[in-house]
Amino acid sequence: LPPTWLNLLHPGTFQLIQHHPDSLPPIRQHSGNSLSTNTLQPIQQEPGSSSNIAADLQFQTSAYSLEEFLDRTHVLIRCRPGNFCYSYAEVEAMWESIRLCRQIGVRGVVIGALTPEGHPDLPALSRMIHAANGPNTTPTTAAATSSGTADTGLGHMTLVFHRAFDECLDPFGALEQIINLGFSAILTSGQASNAEAGIPMLKQLVERAAGRITIMAGKGVTADNAAKIIRQTDVSAVHLSERPGIRLPRTLHSSY
């Protein structure tokens, strides 16, 4: 299987932690809850082992000690649950959050915004992108980012468009707009109730993207159907989550 993006859900914030298979130390909350190295290590031994680990902690401030991972971390920026149509004040609040992430050296952000008509909200997205890639970018840091090396907070941040994409009225038009804005990935269920049901659209999106952006299949992706989704769509990334009532293999279990 291609490299996958694995998501483990906890009560706290969303972060994608890119790690080397042999060098992942324990990730601990100050409360004592943890994701330990030996819990995650078996994942590396499976075909198509994960190159990214995420914790979706539902809009709460994270207490993880991730200073050494900041330059390989992606943070979900959302000011509230609900729809993806944001007011001026909400966009400014997210702008400030992105600016802070950039200042402390976070690698990238996961963002999205739509108009009431169901199209990407270009002014809102441009404002958020400005916070990620605006002033203080130097040719040196921009070149380092484009070459694939981690940025330290003053260069371009990686941009991922979240599942607001699944509410876009014209997915193919939105795809082109998102590519033109400079995003590196789109998280989507193929505009279906789950990624398995969205396989036909996911396949079309991969074909339309033609390598210009990563299509990441998400929602309802499990240890049982991930291989099928990847095989039938050619997506290069999946977003696998553990939710209450859904049991994943114990090698993917995390205590909370």
Protein Blocks (a to p, Z undefined) as FASTA:
>chain_A
ZZdddddddddddddddddfklcccdddfkopacdfklmmmmmmpghiafbdcddeehpa
cfbdfklmmmmcccdddfbgcdfbdcfklmmmmmmmmmmmmmnopabdcdddddfkopac
fklmmmmmmmmmmghiafklmmmmmnopacehjaccdddddfklmmpfblmlmmmmmmmn
opabdcdehhpabfklmmmmmmmmmmmnnopaccddeehiafklmmmmmmmnopabdcdd
ddehiacdfklgccZZ
